[in-house]
């Protein structure tokens, strides 16, 4: 079985995020960048399949600037076999539709049995790219899984709903997405870190993928900084504290 895991490098969620004033895009230089945790959980799904079947091949695929190589190398140190880096200056600021089209172009030549991704990135929160990729490739999407089983030419898993959980199944090849309820990712061990340096990473440009270089990104017309947090209102209990609190909640439409 061949599994391709989509990974994305995002600004550290523990740090403050800011926008570039000239473009309105996320300032990726203002914070440390790392592999999105939800993508690491997706990789863990693939690694567990490989643990049970050593013939499984795992490829990680990412699109982004030069620094993304660090994220790919981390995924290789965790146990992936090889990486693909889509690197092209014409992709800066690409929107979800452009991202999905380019990733789908890169995926066509991989002959993957399964494409695994997180259900949404922590920087964009759109959660639409995997579905768009599935549409481009003509594959079924089995999304929002908390747990998954792969084997015998099919994928099956559990998806949470408003009124309970659902058991879903699809034939392979397919695109699947994992939620934060899936298993936590393992840490790279010393051997994995050493061997990651020798594992192959293929770099592809738009011309390599036969994709037009016409940029496609959202245009930010205006943006503003998040307002500073105001000091809270202190209520002294002189016997009317409950009334004051209820009045505050009603005034701010919190009840």
HELIX and SHEET records of a PDB file:
HELIX    1   1 UNK A   37  UNK A   52  1                                  16    
HELIX    2   2 UNK A   68  UNK A   78  1                                  11    
HELIX    3   3 UNK A   89  UNK A   91  5                                   3    
HELIX    4   4 UNK A   96  UNK A  107  1                                  12    
HELIX    5   5 UNK A  129  UNK A  137  1                                   9    
HELIX    6   6 UNK A  190  UNK A  196  1                                   7    
HELIX    7   7 UNK A  241  UNK A  251  1                                  11    
SHEET    1   A 9 UNK A 164  UNK A 171  0                                        
SHEET    2   A 9 UNK A 154  UNK A 161 -1                                        
SHEET    3   A 9 UNK A 140  UNK A 151 -1                                        
SHEET    4   A 9 UNK A 174  UNK A 178  1                                        
SHEET    5   A 9 UNK A 114  UNK A 118  1                                        
SHEET    6   A 9 UNK A   2  UNK A   6  1                                        
SHEET    7   A 9 UNK A  57  UNK A  63  1                                        
SHEET    8   A 9 UNK A  82  UNK A  86  1                                        
SHEET    9   A 9 UNK A 201  UNK A 204  1                                        
SHEET    1   B 2 UNK A   9  UNK A  11  0                                        
SHEET    2   B 2 UNK A  33  UNK A  35 -1                                        
END                                                                             
